[in-house]
Amino acid sequence: MPYHHSSTKMNKEPKKENKKTVKPIMGLTIQQTKKIKEHSKSHKNGMNSKHIKNMVKFMKAGDNFSTAHKKAVKLDKSP
């Protein structure tokens, strides 16, 4: 007699994740986008703040997060 799989196990769909999917910012990886979005929560106006926009610009140019942050802070302090 052949072995039969349980039909309920075979027809189950994979569980969907409840986590929101992150759409990467053009030119950045998903990991960089997640990190910059998390960082933006600590700034007034979030992703629209000048600091975050400068960071994204530097990261698109090839800087890593900490280097981009240092450069953006320097620009924030300049008059």
ROPA-579622 format. One line per field, with one value per residue (C-alpha): residue number from 1; x, y, z. Coordinates in steps of 0.001 Angstrom, whole numbers. Example, Ala and Ser with C-alpha at 12.3 -4.5 7.8 and 13.67 -1.06 7.14 Angstrom:
<pts>
i	(1/2)
c1	(12300/13670)
c2	(-4500/-1060)
c3	(7800/7140)
</pts>
This chain:
<pts>
i	(1/2/3/4/5/6/7/8/9/10/11/12/13/14/15/16/17/18/19/20/21/22/23/24/25/26/27/28/29/30/31/32/33/34/35/36/37/38/39/40/41/42/43/44/45/46/47/48/49/50/51/52/53/54/55/56/57/58/59/60/61/62/63/64/65/66/67/68/69/70/71/72/73/74/75/76/77/78/79)
c1	(0/1526/2176/-254/482/-2064/-3966/-4098/-321/160/-2347/-1172/65/3270/2766/2862/5092/3381/6410/6129/8282/10790/11034/14694/15621/16964/20702/20737/20466/17523/19746/20916/17329/16162/18981/18390/14613/15171/17633/15193/12730/15055/14948/12257/10434/11795/12868/12211/14762/17797/20110/18595/18518/22229/22948/21111/23070/26391/25404/24400/27864/29391/29864/28838/26287/28718/30783/27626/26356/29578/29488/25803/26442/29270/26903/24217/26654/27900/26025)
c2	(0/3367/6041/8957/12415/14198/16476/19258/19376/19413/22197/24647/27939/29331/31755/35387/37652/40463/42705/45691/45359/48120/49648/50566/54144/54406/53775/52269/48696/47477/47347/50932/52054/50374/51984/55474/55217/54158/57046/59524/58924/60892/63977/66592/66077/62506/61529/65083/66649/68295/66066/62845/64142/64962/61516/59819/61942/60913/57252/57216/58597/55558/56542/54174/55188/56557/58559/59994/60883/62682/64696/65562/66692/68890/70468/70920/72907/75164/78475)
c3	(0/-1024/1546/1297/2567/4649/2307/4903/5147/1388/707/3370/2051/3537/6388/5386/7395/9237/8949/6645/3584/3107/-328/-786/-1535/-5071/-4949/-1439/-233/1842/4938/4415/3861/7080/9042/7645/8206/11822/12286/10725/13587/15883/13645/13266/9944/9692/6177/4982/7326/5783/7839/6489/2915/3193/4616/1735/-748/840/1055/-2618/-3368/-1647/1996/4749/7386/9984/7476/5924/9389/10317/7082/7580/11170/9918/7369/10055/12187/9397/8972)
</pts>
